[in-house]
Amino acid sequence: MLPNIIAARSQMGISLGFHIVFACMGIAMPLLMVLAETIHLRTRDEVYLLLARRWATGTAILFAVGAVSGTVLSFELGLLWPHFMKRAGAIIGMPFSLEGFAFFTEAIFLGLYLYGWERLSPRAHIAAGYIVAFSGMISGVFVVMANSWMNTPVGFKLDSHGHPYDINPVAALFNPAAFHETLHMIIAAYAATGIAVAGVHSFMLLRDRGNLFHRRAVTIALAMGAIASVFQPLTGDFAARQVALLQPIKLAASEGLFPTEPGAPLAIGGIPNAATHHLDYAIEIPDLLSLLTYHNPHAVMTGLDSFPEQDWPPLFAVHTGFDLMVGIGTALVGLSLWALWLIWRRRTIFGSVWFLRALVAATPLGLIAVEAGWVVTEVGRQPWIIYNVMRTRDALTPMLGLEVQLILFTSLYIFLGLTVLRLMYRHVMRSPDSEEIARLLRRGALVA
């Protein structure tokens, strides 16, 4: 039998890892569908209308599954971590209630958007779509703000028994980590979703090179994904410098830095060795970590050796997750610059089979980077559930048999995941081929 703490953390990790994919899609997919409809309203090109309708259907599927997995997470917070909710509920209740308001707003206007194609005026319909896109983004913002409080807890005082009082929920909402975490996460959602959608349509385009539907889908999705991908390293640099100030042990674990030293090197790869306090097999670039963090190559970087070992997070998971996130982010920037170069030299990206193949290969990378980033954020805070206030083991439920829940919920997520893949596969495969679009053009149903 698994120890309760391992079973509970595993269940929470699997739940978060599953839900975050749908959270990212829920933030970014509505923007894609309303952009397609907006272009249709301006050009009267019915291919964009067809694209908006198909993306709206996909958004509805992803929204439904995201709602289910998000509801499960809310129950797990109370079932698995009752002592955390008892202590923190009154402090971070505000962002969760605001997220609920944004979620219901998104649900209402998504219903209007889906069923209002022939019932609403074009302006009212597109307005509903933009409200869906905005409320989906705001919903993500409030969730990340609640999570950021766990990294930088403020807005309360503790009495002699460790109970919070003098609670200021507004201060907790706008905690020191809120801005950089939300900025980094929201842009990551747009980057990951844009690249993923562009990759799926590129795969279909390679099978039917003249398909207008997939060409226009790639154009819109890649534009969103590439712009977000180029800005993402800037937000990541800002976030890392904030983490160095607010949670230096997390940055040290991310970089695999053991000694506190001036002119710290930037390590690429490597395996942290807690026994020898050394990062094995890494490629090190002298002074670069200090330069990137403090804009001073001789700045002192705080290493893991400055903290008790019982406060160290799991080093391999955090360091590997950080390297994976940064590596993928760099690759997506390179892909985006490649697209820009093709447009500058050839006026189109569709003449390069190799670029389309690279885009297909990149389809899952943004989402993998998001997962890796959440490993860094969540596992990097361990052993604290509330940083420097409450340890994770102290928040755990006393209930036994959590491995049974772990198996049941994991089975549920596997079933939901396979169902979504099947539905989305059928949705994409029903996309019109070039011959069908040509027939519609000849009939005057589409505008070339």
C-alpha positions as CSV (number, residue, x, y, z in Angstrom):
1,M,0.0,0.0,0.0
2,L,1.2,3.5,-0.8
3,P,1.7,5.9,2.1
4,N,-1.2,8.4,2.3
5,I,1.0,11.4,1.5
6,I,2.3,9.8,-1.7
7,A,-1.2,8.7,-2.8
8,A,-2.7,12.1,-2.1
9,R,0.1,14.0,-3.9
10,S,-0.1,11.6,-6.8
11,Q,-3.8,12.0,-7.1
12,M,-3.6,15.8,-6.9
13,G,-0.7,15.8,-9.4
14,I,-2.5,13.6,-11.9
15,S,-5.7,15.7,-11.5
16,L,-3.8,19.0,-12.1
17,G,-1.8,17.6,-15.0
18,F,-5.0,16.5,-16.7
19,H,-7.0,19.6,-16.0
20,I,-4.3,22.1,-17.0
21,V,-4.4,21.0,-20.6
22,F,-8.1,21.8,-20.8
23,A,-7.6,25.0,-18.8
24,C,-5.1,26.2,-21.4
25,M,-7.4,25.3,-24.2
26,G,-10.3,27.0,-22.4
27,I,-8.3,30.2,-22.3
28,A,-7.1,30.2,-25.9
29,M,-9.6,28.3,-28.1
30,P,-12.4,30.9,-27.7
31,L,-10.0,33.6,-29.0
32,L,-9.3,31.5,-32.1
33,M,-12.9,30.9,-32.9
34,V,-13.9,34.6,-32.6
35,L,-10.9,35.7,-34.6
36,A,-12.1,33.4,-37.4
37,E,-15.6,34.8,-37.2
38,T,-14.3,38.4,-37.1
39,I,-12.3,37.8,-40.4
40,H,-15.4,36.3,-41.9
41,L,-17.5,39.3,-41.0
42,R,-14.9,41.6,-42.6
43,T,-14.2,39.5,-45.8
44,R,-17.4,37.6,-46.2
45,D,-15.3,34.5,-46.8
46,E,-17.4,31.5,-45.8
47,V,-14.4,29.3,-45.2
48,Y,-13.6,31.4,-42.1
49,L,-17.2,31.0,-40.9
50,L,-16.9,27.2,-41.3
51,L,-13.7,27.4,-39.4
52,A,-15.3,29.4,-36.6
53,R,-18.1,26.9,-36.3
54,R,-15.7,23.9,-36.2
55,W,-13.5,25.6,-33.6
56,A,-16.6,26.5,-31.6
57,T,-17.6,22.8,-31.5
58,G,-14.1,21.9,-30.3
59,T,-14.2,24.6,-27.7
60,A,-17.5,23.2,-26.3
61,I,-16.0,19.7,-26.1
62,L,-12.9,20.9,-24.3
63,F,-14.9,23.3,-22.0
64,A,-17.2,20.4,-20.9
65,V,-14.4,18.1,-20.0
66,G,-12.5,21.0,-18.3
67,A,-15.5,21.7,-16.2
68,V,-15.7,18.1,-15.0
69,S,-12.0,17.9,-14.2
70,G,-12.0,21.3,-12.5
71,T,-15.0,20.3,-10.3
72,V,-13.1,17.2,-9.3
73,L,-10.1,19.3,-8.3
74,S,-12.3,21.5,-6.1
75,F,-13.6,18.4,-4.3
76,E,-10.0,17.1,-3.9
77,L,-8.9,20.2,-2.1
78,G,-11.4,19.5,0.6
79,L,-11.1,15.7,0.7
80,L,-7.4,15.3,0.5
81,W,-6.2,18.5,2.2
82,P,-8.9,19.5,4.8
83,H,-6.4,21.2,7.2
84,F,-5.2,23.4,4.3
85,M,-8.7,24.5,3.5
86,K,-9.5,25.1,7.1
87,R,-6.6,27.4,7.5
88,A,-6.5,29.0,4.0
89,G,-10.1,28.9,2.9
90,A,-11.0,32.3,4.3
91,I,-7.9,33.9,2.9
92,I,-8.1,32.7,-0.7
93,G,-11.8,32.3,-1.0
94,M,-12.0,35.5,-3.0
95,P,-10.1,34.4,-6.1
96,F,-12.0,31.1,-6.1
97,S,-15.3,32.8,-5.9
98,L,-14.3,35.3,-8.7
99,E,-13.1,32.4,-10.8
100,G,-16.5,30.8,-10.3
101,F,-18.2,34.0,-11.5
102,A,-16.0,34.1,-14.6
103,F,-16.6,30.4,-15.3
104,F,-20.4,30.8,-15.2
105,T,-20.1,33.9,-17.4
106,E,-18.1,31.9,-19.9
107,A,-20.6,29.0,-19.8
108,I,-23.6,31.3,-20.4
109,F,-22.1,33.2,-23.3
110,L,-20.7,30.0,-24.8
111,G,-24.2,28.7,-24.9
112,L,-25.4,31.9,-26.6
113,Y,-22.5,31.6,-29.1
114,L,-23.1,28.0,-29.9
115,Y,-26.9,28.3,-30.4
116,G,-27.1,31.8,-31.6
117,W,-25.6,31.5,-35.1
118,E,-29.0,32.1,-36.8
119,R,-30.8,33.6,-33.8
120,L,-28.5,36.6,-32.9
121,S,-27.5,39.5,-35.0
122,P,-23.8,39.2,-36.3
123,R,-22.7,42.0,-33.8
124,A,-24.4,40.3,-30.9
125,H,-23.1,36.9,-31.8
126,I,-19.5,38.1,-32.2
127,A,-19.8,40.1,-28.9
128,A,-20.9,36.9,-27.1
129,G,-17.8,35.2,-28.5
130,Y,-15.4,37.9,-27.3
131,I,-17.1,37.7,-23.8
132,V,-16.4,34.0,-23.8
133,A,-12.7,34.6,-24.7
134,F,-12.3,37.3,-22.1
135,S,-14.1,35.4,-19.3
136,G,-12.1,32.3,-20.1
137,M,-8.9,34.3,-19.7
138,I,-10.0,35.9,-16.5
139,S,-11.0,32.6,-15.0
140,G,-7.5,31.4,-15.5
141,V,-6.1,34.5,-14.0
142,F,-8.0,34.1,-10.8
143,V,-7.0,30.4,-10.4
144,V,-3.3,31.3,-10.9
145,M,-3.6,34.1,-8.4
146,A,-5.0,31.7,-5.8
147,N,-2.1,29.4,-6.5
148,S,0.4,32.2,-6.4
149,W,-0.7,33.0,-2.8
150,M,0.5,29.5,-1.8
151,N,4.0,30.6,-3.0
152,T,4.0,34.0,-1.4
153,P,1.4,34.0,1.4
154,V,0.4,37.4,2.6
155,G,-2.8,39.1,3.9
156,F,-3.1,37.5,7.3
157,K,-1.4,37.1,10.7
158,L,-1.0,33.9,12.7
159,D,-1.9,33.6,16.4
160,S,0.1,31.4,18.9
161,H,-1.8,28.3,17.8
162,G,-1.1,28.9,14.1
163,H,-4.6,30.1,13.2
164,P,-5.0,33.0,10.8
165,Y,-6.5,36.3,11.9
166,D,-6.6,39.9,10.7
167,I,-7.3,38.6,7.2
168,N,-7.1,40.9,4.2
169,P,-8.3,38.9,1.1
170,V,-7.5,41.8,-1.3
171,A,-3.8,41.7,-0.2
172,A,-3.9,37.9,-0.5
173,L,-5.3,38.2,-4.0
174,F,-2.6,40.7,-5.2
175,N,0.2,38.8,-3.5
176,P,3.9,39.4,-4.6
177,A,3.9,36.4,-6.9
178,A,0.5,37.1,-8.5
179,F,1.6,39.2,-11.4
180,H,4.5,37.3,-12.8
181,E,2.8,33.9,-12.3
182,T,-0.4,34.9,-14.1
183,L,1.4,36.7,-16.9
184,H,3.7,33.8,-17.6
185,M,0.8,31.2,-17.4
186,I,-1.7,33.1,-19.6
187,I,0.8,33.7,-22.4
188,A,1.9,30.1,-22.1
189,A,-1.7,29.0,-22.7
190,Y,-2.0,31.1,-25.9
191,A,1.4,29.8,-27.1
192,A,0.8,26.2,-26.3
193,T,-2.8,26.2,-27.8
194,G,-1.8,28.1,-30.9
195,I,1.1,25.8,-31.8
196,A,-1.0,22.7,-31.0
197,V,-3.9,23.8,-33.2
198,A,-1.6,24.9,-36.0
199,G,0.2,21.5,-35.8
200,V,-3.0,19.5,-36.1
201,H,-4.1,21.5,-39.1
202,S,-0.6,21.2,-40.6
203,F,-0.9,17.4,-40.4
204,M,-4.2,17.6,-42.3
205,L,-2.6,20.1,-44.8
206,L,0.2,17.8,-45.6
207,R,-2.4,15.2,-46.8
208,D,-4.2,17.8,-48.9
209,R,-1.8,20.7,-49.7
210,G,-4.4,22.9,-51.4
211,N,-7.0,22.8,-48.7
212,L,-8.2,26.3,-47.9
213,F,-9.8,25.3,-44.6
214,H,-6.6,24.0,-43.1
215,R,-4.4,26.8,-44.7
216,R,-6.5,29.5,-43.0
217,A,-6.7,27.5,-39.8
218,V,-2.9,27.3,-39.7
219,T,-2.5,31.0,-40.5
220,I,-4.7,32.1,-37.5
221,A,-3.5,29.6,-35.0
222,L,0.2,30.0,-35.9
223,A,-0.1,33.8,-35.7
224,M,-1.4,33.5,-32.1
225,G,1.0,30.8,-31.1
226,A,4.1,32.4,-32.6
227,I,3.4,35.9,-31.1
228,A,2.9,34.4,-27.7
229,S,5.9,32.1,-28.0
230,V,8.2,35.0,-28.8
231,F,7.1,37.0,-25.8
232,Q,7.1,34.0,-23.5
233,P,10.9,34.0,-22.8
234,L,10.6,37.6,-21.7
235,T,7.9,36.8,-19.1
236,G,9.9,33.7,-18.1
237,D,13.0,35.9,-17.4
238,F,11.0,38.3,-15.4
239,A,9.4,35.4,-13.4
240,A,12.7,33.8,-12.7
241,R,14.1,37.0,-11.3
242,Q,11.1,37.4,-9.1
243,V,11.4,33.8,-7.8
244,A,15.1,34.5,-7.0
245,L,13.8,37.2,-4.6
246,L,10.7,35.5,-3.2
247,Q,11.7,31.8,-3.3
248,P,15.4,31.5,-3.7
249,I,15.4,27.8,-2.8
250,K,13.0,27.1,-5.8
251,L,15.3,28.8,-8.2
252,A,18.4,27.0,-6.8
253,A,16.6,23.7,-7.2
254,S,15.5,24.6,-10.8
255,E,19.1,25.4,-11.7
256,G,20.7,22.6,-9.7
257,L,22.8,25.2,-7.9
258,F,24.2,23.8,-4.6
259,P,26.8,26.4,-3.4
260,T,26.0,30.0,-2.7
261,E,28.5,31.8,-4.9
262,P,29.2,35.0,-6.9
263,G,29.3,34.6,-10.7
264,A,27.2,31.5,-10.7
265,P,27.2,29.4,-13.9
266,L,24.1,28.6,-15.9
267,A,23.7,24.8,-16.1
268,I,22.2,23.0,-19.1
269,G,21.1,19.5,-18.4
270,G,22.7,17.5,-15.6
271,I,21.4,15.3,-12.7
272,P,21.3,16.8,-9.2
273,N,23.2,14.6,-6.8
274,A,21.9,15.4,-3.2
275,A,24.5,13.1,-1.7
276,T,27.5,14.9,-3.1
277,H,25.8,18.3,-3.4
278,H,26.8,18.5,-7.1
279,L,25.1,18.7,-10.4
280,D,26.5,15.8,-12.4
281,Y,26.9,15.7,-16.2
282,A,25.8,19.3,-16.7
283,I,27.1,21.8,-19.3
284,E,28.0,25.0,-17.4
285,I,28.3,28.5,-18.8
286,P,30.3,30.6,-16.4
287,D,28.7,33.7,-14.7
288,L,25.6,33.5,-16.9
289,L,23.1,32.6,-14.2
290,S,24.1,35.6,-12.1
291,L,24.0,37.8,-15.3
292,L,20.5,36.6,-16.2
293,T,19.1,36.9,-12.7
294,Y,20.6,40.1,-11.5
295,H,22.0,41.6,-14.7
296,N,25.4,41.4,-13.0
297,P,27.8,38.6,-13.9
298,H,29.4,38.8,-10.4
299,A,26.2,38.8,-8.4
300,V,25.9,36.3,-5.5
301,M,23.4,33.5,-6.2
302,T,21.8,31.7,-3.2
303,G,22.3,27.9,-3.5
304,L,20.7,24.9,-1.9
305,D,23.4,24.7,0.7
306,S,22.0,27.8,2.4
307,F,18.9,25.9,3.4
308,P,18.3,22.9,5.6
309,E,18.1,19.7,3.5
310,Q,14.7,18.9,5.0
311,D,13.4,22.0,3.2
312,W,14.8,21.0,-0.2
313,P,12.2,20.2,-2.9
314,P,12.6,17.0,-5.0
315,L,15.6,18.1,-7.0
316,F,15.4,15.8,-10.0
317,A,11.8,16.6,-10.8
318,V,12.2,20.4,-10.4
319,H,15.5,20.7,-12.3
320,T,14.4,18.4,-15.1
321,G,11.1,20.2,-15.4
322,F,12.8,23.5,-15.5
323,D,15.2,22.4,-18.3
324,L,12.4,20.9,-20.3
325,M,10.3,24.0,-20.0
326,V,13.1,26.3,-21.0
327,G,14.3,24.0,-23.8
328,I,10.9,23.8,-25.4
329,G,10.3,27.5,-25.0
330,T,13.5,28.1,-26.9
331,A,12.5,25.6,-29.6
332,L,9.1,27.3,-30.1
333,V,10.8,30.7,-30.5
334,G,13.0,29.2,-33.1
335,L,10.0,27.8,-34.9
336,S,8.3,31.2,-34.8
337,L,11.3,33.0,-36.2
338,W,11.5,30.3,-39.0
339,A,7.9,31.2,-39.9
340,L,8.7,34.9,-39.9
341,W,11.8,34.2,-42.2
342,L,9.6,32.2,-44.6
343,I,7.0,35.0,-44.8
344,W,9.8,37.6,-45.4
345,R,11.6,35.6,-48.1
346,R,8.8,33.6,-49.8
347,R,5.6,35.5,-48.7
348,T,4.1,32.2,-47.4
349,I,4.9,29.4,-45.0
350,F,2.9,26.8,-47.1
351,G,5.6,26.3,-49.7
352,S,8.0,24.6,-47.2
353,V,7.1,21.0,-46.5
354,W,9.8,20.8,-43.9
355,F,8.3,23.7,-41.9
356,L,4.9,22.1,-42.0
357,R,6.5,18.9,-40.8
358,A,8.3,20.7,-38.0
359,L,5.0,22.3,-37.0
360,V,3.4,18.9,-36.8
361,A,6.3,17.7,-34.6
362,A,5.8,20.7,-32.4
363,T,2.1,20.0,-31.8
364,P,2.4,18.7,-28.2
365,L,5.5,20.6,-27.2
366,G,3.8,23.7,-25.8
367,L,1.5,21.6,-23.6
368,I,4.4,19.6,-22.4
369,A,6.2,22.8,-21.5
370,V,3.1,23.9,-19.5
371,E,3.1,20.6,-17.6
372,A,6.8,21.0,-16.9
373,G,6.3,24.5,-15.7
374,W,3.6,23.5,-13.3
375,V,5.9,20.8,-11.9
376,V,8.5,23.5,-11.2
377,T,5.9,25.7,-9.6
378,E,4.1,23.1,-7.4
379,V,6.9,20.5,-6.7
380,G,9.4,23.4,-6.3
381,R,7.4,24.6,-3.3
382,Q,7.6,21.3,-1.5
383,P,7.7,20.4,1.3
384,W,5.4,23.4,1.9
385,I,1.7,23.5,0.8
386,I,1.8,27.2,2.0
387,Y,5.4,28.4,1.6
388,N,7.1,28.7,5.0
389,V,3.7,28.5,6.8
390,M,2.3,25.0,6.5
391,R,3.9,21.8,5.4
392,T,2.2,19.5,3.0
393,R,2.1,16.6,5.4
394,D,0.3,18.7,8.0
395,A,-2.5,19.5,5.6
396,L,-3.2,15.8,4.7
397,T,-6.5,14.1,5.5
398,P,-6.3,11.3,8.2
399,M,-8.6,9.1,6.0
400,L,-6.9,5.8,5.0
401,G,-7.1,3.9,1.7
402,L,-6.3,6.9,-0.6
403,E,-4.7,4.6,-3.1
404,V,-8.3,3.3,-4.0
405,Q,-9.3,6.9,-4.8
406,L,-6.1,7.3,-6.8
407,I,-6.9,4.3,-9.0
408,L,-10.5,5.3,-9.5
409,F,-9.8,8.9,-10.4
410,T,-6.9,7.9,-12.7
411,S,-9.2,5.5,-14.5
412,L,-11.7,8.3,-14.9
413,Y,-9.1,10.6,-16.4
414,I,-8.0,8.0,-18.8
415,F,-11.5,7.4,-19.9
416,L,-12.2,11.2,-20.3
417,G,-8.9,11.6,-22.2
418,L,-9.6,8.9,-24.7
419,T,-13.2,10.2,-25.2
420,V,-11.9,13.7,-25.9
421,L,-9.3,12.4,-28.3
422,R,-11.9,10.4,-30.2
423,L,-14.3,13.3,-30.4
424,M,-11.6,15.7,-31.5
425,Y,-10.3,13.3,-34.1
426,R,-13.8,12.9,-35.6
427,H,-14.2,16.6,-35.5
428,V,-11.0,17.3,-37.4
429,M,-11.5,14.4,-39.9
430,R,-14.9,15.8,-40.8
431,S,-13.2,18.9,-42.1
432,P,-14.0,19.7,-45.7
433,D,-11.5,18.6,-48.3
434,S,-10.3,20.7,-51.3
435,E,-12.9,19.2,-53.7
436,E,-15.8,20.0,-51.4
437,I,-14.6,23.6,-51.0
438,A,-14.2,23.9,-54.8
439,R,-17.7,22.7,-55.3
440,L,-19.0,25.3,-52.8
441,L,-17.0,28.0,-54.5
442,R,-18.5,27.1,-57.9
443,R,-21.9,27.3,-56.4
444,G,-21.2,30.7,-54.9
445,A,-21.6,29.4,-51.4
446,L,-18.0,30.5,-50.5
447,V,-16.0,33.6,-51.4
448,A,-12.5,32.8,-52.7
